[in-house]
Amino acid sequence: MKHFENDIQTKLEKALIKYDFSPVEFSFLHYLYDQYDSKASLLKIKDSLKLSSAAVSRLAVRLENKPSRPIIRYHSDDNQKEVCLKMTSSGIKHFKEALVVAEEVLNESFTSKDFSQLREMILTTDIQSKK
């Protein structure tokens, strides 16, 4: 299973490199994209993605400094101390292009013969252990 996971990770890294995203940055943007108006507070992102505050801040800075400028930082209207991130329109467009490629990689991986064999092995092991 670990081999399969590493294989998917490697394929995603290679596919996303042309969009200048790492898999972690892509996941970060995916979370933001799924939020209403593609925005969220740093605290909400930290809690939802189970990352440290420092990791969220580093990712935000890296994404803000990319040539495609996929996100912007701002302060909440309700609480000026609350720092939020929002995907830019160009960031959303760029993310959607990368999303198509990432989904292709994942679909290819999860419909492969290797995955089917792994799944069968896991299911068979689970059934045998319950007997």
N, C-alpha and C positions, 0 to 999 in steps of 0.2 A: 504494500500500500504506500509506503514511504517513497519507493521508486516512482510510482505512478504520480504522486503528488509533486515530486521534484521535476518530473518530466513536464507536467502541466505548467509549473512555475517557470521553467526554462523557456517553454514555447511562448508563454505570455510575455516574458521579458523581451524576447526577440521580436514579437509582433508589435509591442508597444513602443519599442525604441524609436521607430520611425515617427511616432507622435510626440517624442520627447517626454514620455511618462514612464515611471517605474510602476510595477504592479501595486505598490503601496500608495503612490500618488494617484494612480487610477482608482483604487478603492476609495480613497479620500474624496476624490471628485465625484465618484459614483454616489456616495452618501449625500453629498451636497446637492447633486442633481435630483435625487429622489425627494428632497425636501420641498415644501411649498415655496415657490418663487426662487428655488435653488439657492437658499441662504439658511444659515444657522449660526448660533453662537459657538465660540471656541469651546465653551464648557459642555454644550450639548454634543458637539462632535467628539470631544474627549470621552464622555460617558458612553456614547453610542458605539464608538469604535474600540473602546477599551484600551485607549492609549494614554500615556502620561501627558501632562500639560506641556512639558518640554518637547515631546515628540510632535504634538499637534502644532505647536508654535514653529518648530523647525520645518515641518511639512508646509505650513502656510507660507512661510518666508520663501522656501524653494519655489512653490507654485506662483507666488506673486512676482518673483524675479525671472520667470521663464519668458522667453520672447513672445509667446502666444498670450501672456497675461490672462490665464484662465480664471483667476479670482481677484477680488479686491477686498480690502479690510475696511471696516467702518465701525462706528459706535452705534449701539442701539438707541433708537429714539426714546424708548421707555426708561433706559438705564444707561447713562453716559459712561459708566464704568465697564459695561458689558461690551466686549469686543466680538464682532461678528464677521463672517465671511460670506461673500456672495459671488456666485459664478457670473462672469461677464457674458455678454451675448456671443462674443467670439470664443470664449471658453466653452460655452455650451455646444457651439457648432463643432469645435475641435474635439470635445469629449464624445459627441455622438459619432463622429467618424472613427474614433478609437474604439468605441463600444461595439460597433459592427464587427471589427476585426477581433476583438476579445471574445465576443460571442461565437464567432466562427471557430476560434481555437478551442473554446470550451465544448462546443457541440461536437467538434471532430474528436476530441479526447474522450468524451463520455459516450460516444457511439462507436468507439473503436473495439476491435476484437479483444485487445488486451484488457480493456475495462470490463467487457462482458465476462471474460474469464475470471478476473479478479472478483467481480460481483458474485459470480457463481460459487467461487471458492469460499467467500465470506458467508454466503447464505448456507452452503452445505456444512461448513464448520459450525455455524450457529445452530442448525437443526440437530446435528450430531451431539452437540454439547447439552442440549435440552433433554436428550433421551436418557 
